[in-house]
Amino acid sequence: MVIDALGGKADMSIDSTGFQSSIQAAIYATGNGGNVTISGLRENVVTLPIINAGLREVDIRGVSVNAHCYPIAREMIASGRQYICIFFFQLQSIKI
């Protein structure tokens, strides 16, 4: 779905749900050499397609997020400088 919407894979994906399936989707939706940032760190252990990410040189980063990070993310998206895929548990609660 994300790949169809963008017309290809994203340069950067941000997962803020922390759910294993969403993190996996972010990795698969990110193009070769791209970056996946995981901000919703819920579980201590999840299964990731690490071989897929490694072979395609996709960087995976974890960050601790607070409420002050969202305005920065919205500005980045609005700038149009790069494609950013965002996976939110409740997308309707985020105004972009």
C-alpha positions in Angstrom: 0.0 0.0 0.0 2.8 2.5 0.9 4.9 1.5 -2.1 1.8 2.1 -4.4 1.1 5.4 -2.8 4.6 6.7 -3.2 5.2 5.1 -6.6 8.2 3.2 -5.1 9.9 2.6 -1.8 10.5 5.4 0.7 13.9 6.8 1.5 13.0 7.0 5.2 10.3 5.3 7.3 9.2 6.2 10.8 7.3 3.7 12.9 5.8 5.1 16.1 3.6 2.1 17.0 6.2 -0.3 18.3 4.2 -3.2 17.0 6.2 -6.0 15.3 4.1 -6.0 12.1 4.3 -2.3 11.7 8.1 -2.3 12.2 8.4 -5.1 9.6 6.2 -3.1 7.1 8.4 -0.1 7.6 11.5 -2.1 6.8 9.9 -3.7 3.7 8.6 -0.3 2.5 12.0 1.4 2.7 14.3 1.4 -0.3 17.9 0.2 -0.6 20.2 2.4 1.5 17.2 4.0 3.3 16.6 4.6 7.0 14.0 3.2 9.3 13.5 5.0 12.6 11.5 3.2 15.4 10.2 5.6 17.9 7.5 3.5 19.5 9.6 1.1 21.5 7.1 -1.2 23.2 8.5 -4.7 23.4 11.9 -5.9 24.5 12.0 -8.5 21.7 10.5 -8.4 18.2 11.3 -10.5 15.1 12.6 -8.3 12.3 13.6 -9.1 8.6 17.2 -8.3 9.5 18.7 -10.2 6.6 16.5 -8.4 4.2 17.4 -5.0 5.8 21.1 -5.9 5.9 21.4 -7.1 2.3 19.7 -3.8 1.1 21.8 -1.7 3.5 18.7 -0.3 5.3 19.7 1.5 8.6 17.5 0.8 11.6 17.5 3.3 14.4 15.7 3.4 17.7 14.8 6.8 19.3 13.2 7.9 22.5 10.4 10.4 21.5 8.6 13.0 23.4 5.8 15.4 22.4 8.2 18.0 21.1 9.4 15.8 18.3 6.2 15.8 16.3 6.3 19.5 15.2 9.8 18.8 13.7 8.6 15.7 11.9 5.6 17.7 10.5 8.0 20.4 9.2 10.2 17.8 7.6 7.2 16.3 5.8 5.9 19.7 4.7 9.3 20.7 3.3 9.1 18.0 0.6 12.9 17.4 0.8 12.5 13.6 1.1 9.8 11.0 1.2 8.8 10.0 4.7 6.5 7.1 5.4 4.9 7.3 8.8 3.0 4.4 10.4 0.8 5.6 13.2 -1.5 3.5 15.3 -4.1 6.2 15.2 -3.3 8.3 12.1 -6.5 10.3 12.4 -5.2 11.8 15.7 -2.2 13.4 14.0 -2.8 16.6 12.1 -0.2 17.1 9.3 
